[in-house]
């Protein structure tokens, strides 16, 4: 599964994506996450299973959902406090609400106390 974290210019999404990668590693979640920005979003839509938008992109949420609907790509708005979540746990919780995990991945996460 491919997760794309998007912000306006790409700087804050890079920090969030790095924190989420670390949280996924700690919890045995096998997804891939990368950062993007609004400008590259149209090029990145095809490869993403989930797009996480920075909270400052609230006004773009419905437009982006319209673009992703034909492919069935999920789009979620990150919480307003995402930038203070230094462990990446709130973004990871959002990811796990949206994307299904395999039985093996779910078991690993449960053993590590995520579920």
KAFENBEL-V113108 format. One record per residue. N is the residue number from 1. RES is the residue in one letter. SS is DSSP state (2 for helix, 1 for strand, 0 for the rest). OMEGA is omega as a letter, one per 30 degrees, with the letter a starting at -180 (none if undefined). NEAR is the number of other C-alpha atoms within 10 Angstrom. Layout:
n=<N,N>
res=<RES,RES>
ss=<SS,SS>
omega=<OMEGA,OMEGA>
near=<NEAR,NEAR>
This chain:
n=<1,2,3,4,5,6,7,8,9,10,11,12,13,14,15,16,17,18,19,20,21,22,23,24,25,26,27,28,29,30,31,32,33,34,35,36,37,38,39,40,41,42,43,44,45,46,47,48,49,50,51,52,53,54,55,56,57,58,59,60,61,62,63,64,65,66,67,68,69,70,71,72,73,74,75,76,77,78,79,80,81,82,83,84,85,86,87,88,89,90,91,92,93,94,95,96,97,98,99,100,101,102,103,104,105,106,107,108,109,110,111,112,113,114,115>
res=<X,X,X,X,X,X,X,X,X,X,X,X,X,X,X,X,X,X,X,X,X,X,X,X,X,X,X,X,X,X,X,X,X,X,X,X,X,X,X,X,X,X,X,X,X,X,X,X,X,X,X,X,X,X,X,X,X,X,X,X,X,X,X,X,X,X,X,X,X,X,X,X,X,X,X,X,X,X,X,X,X,X,X,X,X,X,X,X,X,X,X,X,X,X,X,X,X,X,X,X,X,X,X,X,X,X,X,X,X,X,X,X,X,X,X>
ss=<0,1,1,1,1,1,1,0,0,0,2,2,2,2,2,2,2,2,2,2,2,2,2,2,2,2,2,0,0,0,0,1,1,1,1,1,1,0,0,0,2,2,2,2,2,2,2,0,0,1,1,1,1,0,2,2,2,2,2,2,2,2,2,2,2,2,2,2,2,2,2,0,0,1,1,1,1,0,0,0,0,2,2,2,0,0,0,0,2,2,2,2,2,2,2,2,2,2,0,0,0,0,2,2,2,2,2,2,2,2,2,0,0,0,0>
omega=<a,l,l,l,a,l,a,a,l,a,a,l,l,l,l,a,l,l,l,l,l,l,l,l,a,a,l,l,a,a,l,l,l,a,l,l,a,a,a,a,a,l,a,a,a,a,a,l,l,l,l,a,l,a,l,l,a,a,a,a,a,l,a,l,l,l,a,a,a,a,a,a,l,l,l,l,l,a,a,a,a,a,l,l,a,l,l,a,a,l,l,l,l,l,a,l,a,a,l,l,l,l,a,l,l,l,l,l,l,l,a,l,a,a,none>
near=<13,14,23,24,30,29,23,16,13,17,13,18,23,19,16,27,23,18,21,27,21,16,21,20,12,12,21,19,21,16,15,15,22,18,20,25,21,17,13,13,17,12,10,14,17,11,13,22,19,22,28,25,25,24,18,14,15,13,9,12,17,11,10,21,16,10,13,20,11,8,12,12,18,17,23,19,19,23,16,10,9,17,16,9,14,14,16,21,18,17,22,19,14,15,20,15,10,13,15,11,16,11,9,12,16,19,15,16,18,13,12,12,9,18,12>
